[in-house]
């Protein structure tokens, strides 16, 4: 059968950075770090460069079949991805010297409630990017953590209003009655103002050291612990109260959250580099507060 891809186009004779396919629907098998392999639906991208200006195109079907072969039968890890990329180049050894693959999917992780005996599922988005160039293999893992952020400035202003209300309701020249104060604190007057809080997102891109496992759960645990207020799944009243306490104990601007995550990731010697974008989706403003942090020169 004729193959027009091998025909030269003299008026378009140039090398190309990347050629391939994106949005490929594939199953993916992934161990998030708990020893349980989940199989889920993924979207993938497969690319090689084109170094031959005398060739019109690459063999996209070869990339697709290799993706199907590897992703359908093997668990995603660094060794598998490097092997897949080498197979890409072997299938295009006369056309390419660089290969790249991307995989995007959601990973379900069971999360315990804060105080009750309940638990529920959180779906964390996962993106894996891997590339191979001149025997140099590189892989990055991306995910995101959703959390609550309570504004420290708003909290201070709220405390001031509560003080003013207390001064209005209690005579400074008279002895303070413990029972009356306790009842006042439990009334609406005792919390006449509340600080604003918002749903916030930390988008993480991490590069692990050579040989380190893709431990997604450990990464999530480290970041969520540093923030102190990740969003919850199953929530009873005691869990909601614990969440309110966590918010009050973890007042943070986006800069504070960025530094918390930066310190947590810097302390992990399995992480070679990282880039984090934090977005506090303001309830006070119509715009968002945003901060970035990274290790080394990534993102600077």
C-alpha positions in Angstrom: 0.0 0.0 0.0 1.2 3.5 -0.7 2.8 5.5 2.2 2.8 9.2 1.4 4.5 10.0 4.8 7.8 8.9 3.4 7.6 11.3 0.5 9.7 14.4 0.7 8.2 17.9 0.4 11.2 19.9 -0.9 9.4 23.3 -0.3 8.7 22.3 3.3 12.0 20.7 4.2 12.6 21.4 7.9 13.0 19.5 11.2 10.2 19.6 13.7 10.4 19.8 17.5 7.5 17.4 18.3 5.0 15.4 16.3 2.5 12.9 17.7 -0.9 12.6 19.2 -2.7 14.0 22.3 -5.9 13.2 24.0 -5.5 9.4 23.4 -8.0 7.5 25.5 -6.2 4.7 27.4 -6.5 2.7 30.6 -3.8 3.4 33.2 -2.6 1.2 36.1 -1.1 3.3 38.9 0.0 2.6 42.5 -0.4 5.8 44.4 1.9 4.5 47.2 -0.4 2.4 49.2 0.4 -0.9 47.4 -3.0 -1.0 45.7 -2.9 -0.7 41.9 -6.0 1.2 40.5 -7.0 0.9 36.9 -8.7 4.0 35.6 -9.4 5.9 32.4 -6.6 8.3 31.2 -5.8 10.7 28.4 -2.4 10.4 27.0 0.0 12.1 24.6 2.8 10.5 22.6 5.4 12.4 20.7 8.8 12.2 19.0 10.7 14.9 17.2 11.3 14.7 13.4 14.9 15.2 12.5 14.7 14.2 8.8 13.7 17.2 6.6 13.4 14.7 3.7 10.6 12.8 5.4 7.1 14.2 5.4 5.9 12.6 8.7 6.3 10.1 11.4 4.6 6.7 12.1 1.8 7.7 14.5 0.3 4.3 14.5 3.5 2.9 15.9 3.3 5.3 18.9 -0.4 4.4 19.5 0.2 0.7 19.5 3.2 1.0 21.8 1.1 3.1 24.2 -1.6 0.5 24.1 0.8 -2.3 24.7 2.5 -0.7 27.7 -0.4 1.1 29.4 -2.8 -1.7 29.1 -0.6 -4.3 30.8 2.0 -2.5 33.0 1.8 -0.3 36.1 3.0 3.2 35.5 6.4 4.0 37.1 9.7 5.5 36.0 11.1 2.3 34.7 8.1 1.5 32.6 8.0 5.1 31.1 11.7 5.1 30.2 11.2 1.7 28.5 8.2 3.0 26.6 10.1 6.1 25.4 13.0 3.9 24.3 10.5 1.8 22.3 9.2 5.1 20.7 12.7 5.9 19.5 13.4 2.3 18.4 10.3 2.5 16.2 11.5 5.8 14.7 15.3 5.3 14.8 15.8 6.8 11.4 13.5 9.8 12.1 13.8 10.9 15.8 16.2 11.2 18.7 13.8 12.6 21.3 10.6 11.2 22.7 7.9 12.4 25.1 4.8 11.0 26.8 2.1 12.6 29.0 -0.6 10.9 31.0 -3.5 12.6 32.8 -6.0 10.9 35.1 -7.8 11.1 38.4 -6.6 9.0 41.4 -9.1 8.1 44.1 -7.7 8.2 47.6 -9.7 7.3 50.7 -9.4 10.0 53.4 -10.4 9.6 57.1 -12.7 12.2 58.7 -11.1 14.6 61.2 -12.8 13.1 64.4 -15.5 10.7 63.6 -14.9 7.1 62.4 -16.0 7.9 58.9 -14.1 8.2 55.7 -14.7 9.1 52.1 -13.0 9.4 48.7 -11.1 12.3 47.2 -10.2 12.3 43.5 -6.8 13.9 43.0 -5.9 14.9 39.4 -2.6 13.4 38.3 -0.4 14.4 35.4 2.8 12.6 34.5 5.2 13.9 31.9 8.3 12.0 30.8 10.9 12.6 28.2 14.0 10.9 26.8 16.8 12.8 25.0 20.3 11.5 24.4 19.9 8.9 27.1 18.8 11.6 29.6 15.5 10.5 31.1 13.3 13.1 32.9 10.0 12.7 34.6 7.6 15.1 36.4 4.5 14.3 38.5 1.8 16.9 38.8 -1.2 17.0 41.2 -3.2 19.5 43.3 -4.4 20.0 46.9 -7.6 21.8 47.7 -7.7 23.5 51.1 -9.4 26.2 53.1 -7.5 29.5 53.8 -8.7 31.9 56.5 -7.4 35.5 56.1 -5.3 36.7 59.1 -6.1 40.3 58.4 -9.8 39.6 58.4 -9.4 37.5 61.6 -7.7 40.4 63.4 -10.4 42.9 62.3 -13.1 40.4 63.5 -11.5 40.1 66.9 -11.4 43.9 67.2 -15.2 44.0 66.5 -15.8 41.3 69.1 -13.8 43.3 71.7 -15.9 46.4 70.9 -19.1 44.4 71.3 -17.9 43.0 74.6 -17.0 46.5 75.8 -20.5 47.6 74.8 -22.3 44.7 76.6 -20.3 44.7 79.8 -19.7 47.6 82.2 -16.0 48.1 82.8 -16.7 49.6 86.2 -18.6 46.5 87.4 -17.2 43.1 88.4 -17.4 40.6 85.5 -19.7 37.7 86.1 -18.2 34.4 84.8 -21.6 32.8 84.0 -22.7 35.9 82.1 -19.5 36.1 80.0 -19.7 32.4 79.2 -23.3 32.7 78.0 -22.3 35.8 76.0 -19.4 33.9 74.3 -21.9 31.3 73.2 -24.4 33.8 71.8 -24.4 35.5 68.4 -23.0 38.7 70.1 -19.9 36.7 71.1 -19.1 36.2 67.4 -20.5 39.4 66.0 -17.9 39.2 63.1 -16.2 36.3 61.4 -13.1 36.3 59.2 -13.5 35.4 55.5 -12.2 32.1 54.3 -12.0 30.7 50.8 -11.4 27.5 48.9 -7.8 27.4 47.8 -5.8 25.3 45.4 -2.1 24.4 45.4 -1.0 23.0 42.1 2.2 20.9 42.4 4.7 19.9 39.8 7.5 17.6 41.3 10.6 16.0 39.9 11.8 13.1 42.0 15.5 12.0 42.3 16.6 9.1 40.2 15.2 5.8 41.5 12.6 7.4 43.9 9.1 5.9 43.6 6.1 7.9 42.4 4.6 8.1 45.9 1.6 10.3 45.3 -0.1 9.7 48.7 3.1 10.6 50.6 3.4 13.8 48.6 -0.3 14.7 49.3 0.0 13.9 53.0 3.1 16.0 53.3 1.5 19.1 51.7 -1.9 18.7 53.4 -0.2 18.3 56.8 1.8 21.5 56.2 -1.3 23.4 55.3 -3.5 22.0 58.1 -6.8 22.6 56.4 -7.4 20.3 53.4 -11.0 19.9 52.3 -12.9 17.0 53.8 -15.0 14.1 52.5 -17.3 12.6 55.1 -18.3 15.2 57.7 -20.4 14.9 60.9 -20.8 17.8 63.3 -17.7 16.8 65.3 -15.7 16.8 62.1 -17.1 20.2 61.1 -16.1 21.6 64.5 -12.6 20.2 64.2 -12.4 21.8 60.7 -13.4 25.2 62.2 -10.7 24.7 64.8 -8.1 23.9 62.2 -9.0 27.0 60.2 -8.7 29.2 63.3 -5.3 27.6 64.1 -4.0 28.0 60.6 -4.7 31.6 59.5 -2.8 32.1 56.3 -2.2 34.5 53.4 -1.2 32.9 50.1 2.4 33.8 50.9 2.2 31.9 54.2 0.7 28.8 52.4 3.5 28.9 49.8 6.2 29.0 52.4 4.6 26.1 54.3 4.6 24.0 51.2 8.1 25.1 50.3 9.5 24.1 53.7 7.7 20.7 53.5 9.0 19.8 50.1 12.5 21.1 50.8 12.7 18.6 53.7 12.0 15.6 51.4 15.3 14.4 50.0 13.4 12.3 47.5 12.4 15.4 45.7 14.9 16.9 43.3 12.9 19.9 42.2 9.4 21.4 42.5 7.2 24.2 41.2 4.0 25.2 43.1 1.3 27.7 42.2 -1.1 28.6 45.0 -4.4 30.2 44.3 -6.7 31.6 47.1 -10.1 32.1 45.4 -11.1 35.2 47.3 -14.5 35.6 48.9 -13.7 39.2 49.6 -12.5 40.2 46.2 -13.7 39.3 42.7 -10.0 38.4 41.9 -7.7 35.7 43.3 -4.6 36.0 45.5 -1.8 34.0 43.9 1.7 32.9 44.9 4.4 30.8 43.3 7.3 28.9 44.9 10.0 26.6 43.4 13.3 24.9 44.2 16.4 25.8 42.3 15.8 27.7 39.1 12.5 26.0 38.1 9.9 28.7 37.4 12.2 31.7 38.1 
